[in-house]
């Protein structure tokens, strides 16, 4: 999944269409708008990275989690 300043909120959310976990994360963080939901998802991905559950590669205004 790619996030970053060059990736729109719409594109971030389109990468995970229909995943119930995204709705749960957004609800827990009070994220309602598309931008808030994408930011909440990025926060969750960063937490997974810090817990060593996913990799992260940064560069050129983008961060790729996987």
Phi and psi restraints in degrees (value plus and minus 20) as a CYANA .aco file:
   2 UNK   PHI    -129.2   -89.2
   2 UNK   PSI     112.1   152.1
   3 UNK   PHI    -151.1  -111.1
   3 UNK   PSI     155.2   195.2
   4 UNK   PHI     116.8   156.8
   4 UNK   PSI     157.7   197.7
   5 UNK   PHI     -86.2   -46.2
   5 UNK   PSI     -40.9    -0.9
   6 UNK   PHI    -117.7   -77.7
   6 UNK   PSI     -16.8    23.2
   7 UNK   PHI    -133.8   -93.8
   7 UNK   PSI     105.1   145.1
   8 UNK   PHI     -92.8   -52.8
   8 UNK   PSI     136.3   176.3
   9 UNK   PHI     -78.3   -38.3
   9 UNK   PSI     -58.7   -18.7
  10 UNK   PHI     -80.3   -40.3
  10 UNK   PSI     -62.2   -22.2
  11 UNK   PHI     -88.2   -48.2
  11 UNK   PSI     -58.6   -18.6
  12 UNK   PHI     -80.8   -40.8
  12 UNK   PSI     -68.5   -28.5
  13 UNK   PHI     -89.6   -49.6
  13 UNK   PSI     -50.8   -10.8
  14 UNK   PHI     -87.6   -47.6
  14 UNK   PSI     -42.2    -2.2
  15 UNK   PHI     -93.0   -53.0
  15 UNK   PSI     -36.1     3.9
  16 UNK   PHI    -152.5  -112.5
  16 UNK   PSI      37.5    77.5
  17 UNK   PHI     -85.4   -45.4
  17 UNK   PSI     110.1   150.1
  18 UNK   PHI      51.5    91.5
  18 UNK   PSI      -6.9    33.1
  19 UNK   PHI     -99.6   -59.6
  19 UNK   PSI      99.9   139.9
  20 UNK   PHI     -78.3   -38.3
  20 UNK   PSI     -49.6    -9.6
  21 UNK   PHI     -82.9   -42.9
  21 UNK   PSI     -50.9   -10.9
  22 UNK   PHI     -84.8   -44.8
  22 UNK   PSI     -62.3   -22.3
  23 UNK   PHI     -83.6   -43.6
  23 UNK   PSI     -60.1   -20.1
  24 UNK   PHI     -85.4   -45.4
  24 UNK   PSI     -62.7   -22.7
  25 UNK   PHI     -82.4   -42.4
  25 UNK   PSI     -67.0   -27.0
  26 UNK   PHI     -81.2   -41.2
  26 UNK   PSI     -63.4   -23.4
  27 UNK   PHI     -81.5   -41.5
  27 UNK   PSI     -66.8   -26.8
  28 UNK   PHI     -81.9   -41.9
  28 UNK   PSI     -50.9   -10.9
  29 UNK   PHI    -119.2   -79.2
  29 UNK   PSI     -18.5    21.5
  30 UNK   PHI      49.2    89.2
  30 UNK   PSI       6.2    46.2
  31 UNK   PHI    -104.9   -64.9
  31 UNK   PSI     101.8   141.8
  32 UNK   PHI    -135.1   -95.1
  32 UNK   PSI     -66.3   -26.3
  33 UNK   PHI     -94.2   -54.2
  33 UNK   PSI     145.8   185.8
  34 UNK   PHI     -78.3   -38.3
  34 UNK   PSI     -63.9   -23.9
  35 UNK   PHI     -84.5   -44.5
  35 UNK   PSI     -61.7   -21.7
  36 UNK   PHI     -85.3   -45.3
  36 UNK   PSI     -59.9   -19.9
  37 UNK   PHI     -85.3   -45.3
  37 UNK   PSI     -61.6   -21.6
  38 UNK   PHI     -85.5   -45.5
  38 UNK   PSI     -60.8   -20.8
  39 UNK   PHI     -84.7   -44.7
  39 UNK   PSI     -59.4   -19.4
  40 UNK   PHI     -83.6   -43.6
  40 UNK   PSI     -60.7   -20.7
  41 UNK   PHI     -85.4   -45.4
  41 UNK   PSI     -61.9   -21.9
  42 UNK   PHI     -83.6   -43.6
  42 UNK   PSI     -58.4   -18.4
  43 UNK   PHI     -81.5   -41.5
  43 UNK   PSI     -62.7   -22.7
  44 UNK   PHI     -85.0   -45.0
  44 UNK   PSI     -60.3   -20.3
  45 UNK   PHI     -84.7   -44.7
  45 UNK   PSI     -59.9   -19.9
  46 UNK   PHI     -83.9   -43.9
  46 UNK   PSI     -58.6   -18.6
  47 UNK   PHI     -83.1   -43.1
  47 UNK   PSI     -60.9   -20.9
  48 UNK   PHI     -84.2   -44.2
  48 UNK   PSI     -58.4   -18.4
  49 UNK   PHI     -83.4   -43.4
  49 UNK   PSI     -67.0   -27.0
  50 UNK   PHI     -84.0   -44.0
  50 UNK   PSI     -48.2    -8.2
  51 UNK   PHI    -106.2   -66.2
  51 UNK   PSI     -14.2    25.8
  52 UNK   PHI      40.9    80.9
  52 UNK   PSI      17.8    57.8
  53 UNK   PHI    -119.3   -79.3
  53 UNK   PSI     -43.6    -3.6
  54 UNK   PHI    -158.9  -118.9
  54 UNK   PSI     139.1   179.1
  55 UNK   PHI    -107.1   -67.1
  55 UNK   PSI     143.5   183.5
  56 UNK   PHI    -164.8  -124.8
  56 UNK   PSI     112.0   152.0
  57 UNK   PHI    -147.2  -107.2
  57 UNK   PSI     107.5   147.5
  58 UNK   PHI    -134.1   -94.1
  58 UNK   PSI     126.2   166.2
  59 UNK   PHI     148.8   188.8
  59 UNK   PSI     127.7   167.7
  60 UNK   PHI      31.6    71.6
  60 UNK   PSI      23.9    63.9
  61 UNK   PHI      55.4    95.4
  61 UNK   PSI      -8.0    32.0
  62 UNK   PHI    -152.2  -112.2
  62 UNK   PSI     131.6   171.6
  63 UNK   PHI    -147.2  -107.2
  63 UNK   PSI     109.3   149.3
  64 UNK   PHI    -131.5   -91.5
  64 UNK   PSI     101.3   141.3
  65 UNK   PHI    -124.2   -84.2
  65 UNK   PSI     122.4   162.4
